[in-house]
Amino acid sequence: MKLATLRTAEGTRAILVEGERYAELGARDVGAFLAQEDWRAQAEAVRPERRLAGAGLAPVVPRPGKILCVGLNYRNHILEMGRELPKYPTLFAKYPEALVGPADPIALPPESDAVDWEAELAVIIGATVRRASEAEAEAAIAGFSVLNDVTTRDWQYRTPMWLQGKTFEGTTPFGPYLVTPDELPGGTTPALALSCSVDGEQVQKAGTDDLVFNPVELVRYASTILTLRPGDVIATGTPGGVGHARKPPRYLSDGAVLVTEISGLGRLENVARDEHA
């Protein structure tokens, strides 16, 4: 199934999407919907009848309790850089204020002239879990979505800690849907084609089966540290092709069109805009 968060005149609503039609699910957004233990049964009981065309979508989970992000998690990218594969995931955080919808503008903050792209597979949690076994971690995955971890590189590398470059407000597209594992090849460890383009030029391309730490492993690891709850998000890392690694470096500028796509999950298309233009 596909879930999304719809913007309406009365606020946001969680919806079930089938083809070009949708049905409301009685919750304010996908995060709130997943907090109900019987969310799957509720979604299976509705019949989409309204037309989706022209509807505006918010970030699929507008305000996750936690957004955990993973660095250096694509095998080929790590090896081509001459590094050894990591023994443990590199984790950092992002905050909900950074999120924008699948067609919203990306804010280019005036404090940075080095805003970069990072296409990523996002895991969305659908059950409360702590110190999960492999089976519990697998069962806790509600589904997957598309995220671009847009990064202000100059702020990221001001210090050894990455946080300040990773969570500028209004910079991170997330959506358009949550797609449940049963609809994807590989299920909870999906094998999907990921790509990113800037102004029509493909800059990133990879398969999610190249992840060093797959989604189930990441849920197990993160849940050892703290309790994961419905609506929490894990961004699983980006492959090679980021602008900062180019010679010379390339960054997003006002008017640039950033397209992030993962097969079976959907497409984000966002225009970069100077925040105070």
C-alpha positions in Angstrom: 0.0 0.0 0.0 0.9 3.7 -0.4 0.4 6.3 2.3 0.8 10.0 2.0 0.1 13.2 3.9 -2.2 15.5 2.0 -2.5 19.3 2.5 -6.1 20.6 2.7 -7.7 23.9 3.6 -8.4 22.4 7.1 -4.9 21.1 7.6 -3.0 18.0 6.7 -4.6 14.5 6.4 -3.2 11.0 6.2 -4.4 9.3 3.0 -4.2 5.9 1.2 -3.3 6.2 -2.4 -4.2 3.7 -5.1 -3.3 4.7 -8.6 -4.8 8.2 -9.2 -7.2 8.1 -6.4 -7.1 8.4 -2.6 -9.1 8.0 0.6 -8.6 9.9 3.9 -7.6 7.7 6.9 -8.9 9.7 9.8 -5.5 11.0 11.1 -3.8 14.3 10.7 -0.7 12.8 9.0 1.1 9.5 8.3 3.0 9.7 11.5 -0.2 10.0 13.6 -1.8 7.2 11.6 1.1 4.8 12.2 0.8 5.4 15.9 -2.4 3.3 15.8 -1.6 -0.4 16.3 -4.2 -1.5 13.8 -3.1 1.0 11.0 -2.7 -1.7 8.4 -6.2 -3.1 8.9 -7.6 0.4 8.9 -5.9 1.2 5.6 -7.0 -2.1 4.0 -10.6 -1.3 4.9 -11.0 2.0 2.9 -11.6 2.4 -0.8 -10.0 5.3 -2.5 -12.5 7.3 -4.5 -11.3 10.9 -4.7 -9.0 12.1 -7.5 -5.4 12.7 -6.5 -4.6 14.9 -9.5 -3.6 18.5 -8.4 -3.5 17.5 -4.7 -0.6 19.0 -2.7 1.5 16.6 -0.6 3.3 17.5 2.6 6.4 15.6 3.8 5.1 12.0 4.1 5.8 12.3 7.9 5.7 16.0 8.6 7.1 15.9 12.1 8.9 12.7 13.0 9.9 12.3 16.6 13.4 11.3 15.3 15.2 11.6 12.0 18.4 9.5 12.2 20.8 9.7 9.2 23.6 7.3 8.2 26.9 8.4 6.6 29.1 6.4 4.3 26.8 3.5 3.6 27.2 2.6 -0.1 29.8 -0.1 -0.6 31.1 0.9 -4.1 31.3 4.6 -3.1 33.4 3.8 0.0 35.7 1.4 -1.9 36.2 3.9 -4.8 37.3 6.5 -2.2 40.0 4.1 -1.0 38.4 3.6 2.5 37.7 0.4 4.4 34.1 -0.7 4.9 32.9 0.5 8.3 32.3 -1.9 11.2 29.4 0.2 12.6 27.0 2.8 11.1 27.9 6.4 11.3 24.9 8.2 12.8 23.8 11.8 13.0 20.5 13.6 13.4 18.2 15.9 11.5 15.2 17.8 12.8 11.7 18.1 11.5 12.1 21.8 10.6 14.4 20.8 7.8 11.7 18.8 6.0 9.8 20.0 2.9 7.3 18.3 0.7 7.9 16.4 -2.6 7.3 19.5 -4.8 8.1 22.3 -2.3 11.0 24.7 -2.9 14.3 24.0 -1.2 15.6 27.0 0.8 19.1 28.2 0.0 20.1 30.0 3.2 22.0 33.2 2.7 24.6 32.0 5.2 25.9 29.3 2.8 27.1 29.2 -0.8 27.8 25.4 -0.7 24.4 23.7 -0.7 24.8 20.1 -1.9 22.5 17.1 -2.8 22.4 13.6 -1.3 19.7 11.2 -2.6 18.7 8.6 0.0 16.3 5.7 0.8 14.3 6.5 3.9 13.0 3.9 6.3 9.8 4.8 8.2 9.1 3.0 11.5 5.7 1.6 12.1 5.9 0.1 15.6 7.6 0.8 19.0 10.8 -1.2 19.3 13.9 -1.3 21.6 16.9 -3.6 21.4 15.2 -5.3 18.4 16.0 -8.8 17.2 16.3 -9.2 13.5 12.6 -10.4 13.3 11.4 -7.5 15.5 13.4 -5.0 13.4 11.9 -6.3 10.2 8.4 -6.2 11.6 8.9 -2.6 12.8 9.5 -1.3 9.3 6.3 0.3 8.1 7.7 1.2 4.7 10.1 3.2 2.6 10.2 6.7 1.0 12.5 9.0 -0.9 14.6 11.7 0.9 17.3 14.1 -0.2 19.7 15.0 2.6 20.4 18.5 1.2 23.6 19.6 3.1 25.3 23.0 3.6 28.9 21.7 3.2 30.6 24.8 4.5 28.7 24.5 7.8 29.0 20.7 7.9 32.8 21.0 7.9 33.2 23.9 10.3 33.7 21.3 13.0 34.2 17.5 13.2 30.4 17.2 14.1 28.2 17.3 11.0 24.8 18.3 12.6 24.9 22.0 11.8 25.3 21.4 8.1 22.6 18.8 7.9 19.5 20.4 9.3 19.1 23.9 7.9 15.4 24.8 7.9 13.4 24.0 4.8 16.1 22.1 2.9 15.2 18.4 2.9 12.6 17.0 0.5 10.8 13.9 1.8 8.1 11.8 0.2 5.9 11.5 -1.8 4.7 8.3 -0.3 5.3 5.6 2.3 5.3 2.3 0.3 5.0 -0.9 2.4 7.6 -3.6 1.9 5.2 -6.1 0.4 5.1 -4.0 -2.7 8.8 -3.9 -3.3 11.4 -6.4 -4.6 13.4 -7.5 -1.6 10.7 -6.5 0.9 12.4 -5.0 4.0 15.8 -5.1 2.3 14.7 -3.7 -1.0 16.7 -3.7 -4.3 15.7 -0.5 -5.9 17.2 1.9 -8.4 18.1 5.3 -6.9 18.9 8.4 -9.0 19.4 12.1 -8.6 19.6 14.8 -11.3 20.3 18.6 -11.2 18.8 20.6 -14.1 18.3 17.5 -16.1 21.8 16.1 -15.7 22.1 12.8 -13.7 24.5 13.2 -10.9 23.9 10.1 -8.8 22.9 6.6 -9.6 23.0 3.4 -7.5 21.1 0.4 -6.3 19.9 0.2 -2.7 21.1 -3.4 -2.6 24.6 -1.8 -2.4 24.0 -0.6 1.2 26.7 -1.8 3.7 24.1 -1.7 6.5 20.6 -2.6 5.2 17.4 -1.2 6.7 16.8 -4.2 9.1 20.4 -3.9 10.4 20.0 -0.1 10.9 16.8 -0.6 12.8 18.5 -3.2 15.0 21.4 -0.9 15.6 19.5 2.3 16.3 17.0 0.6 18.6 19.9 -0.6 20.8 20.6 3.1 21.5 17.1 4.4 22.0 13.4 3.4 21.5 12.2 3.8 17.9 8.5 4.8 17.6 5.9 5.0 14.9 6.7 7.8 12.4 10.5 7.9 13.2 12.7 8.0 10.1 16.1 6.5 9.2 17.8 8.0 6.2 20.1 5.2 5.0 22.9 7.2 3.3 23.9 8.4 -0.1 26.0 7.0 -3.0 28.7 8.7 -4.9 28.1 11.7 -7.1 27.6 14.5 -4.6 28.6 18.0 -5.7 31.2 18.6 -3.0 33.4 15.7 -4.4 33.5 17.1 -7.9 36.5 19.0 -9.3 35.7 21.8 -9.1 32.9 21.4 -6.6 29.3 22.0 -7.8 26.5 23.3 -5.6 22.8 24.2 -5.9 22.0 27.7 -7.1 18.8 29.7 -7.2 16.4 28.1 -9.8 18.2 24.8 -9.9 15.8 21.8 -10.3 16.7 18.9 -8.1 15.0 15.6 -9.0 15.3 12.6 -6.6 13.8 9.3 -7.6 13.7 5.7 -6.4 12.0 3.0 -8.4 8.8 1.8 -6.8 8.7 4.7 -4.3 8.2 7.8 -6.4 9.9 11.1 -7.3 10.7 14.4 -5.6 11.0 17.4 -7.8 12.1 20.6 -6.0 13.4 23.9 -7.1 16.2 25.6 -5.1 15.3 29.2 -4.1 17.3 31.8 -2.3 15.6 32.0 1.1 15.3 35.8 1.2 14.9 36.5 -2.5 
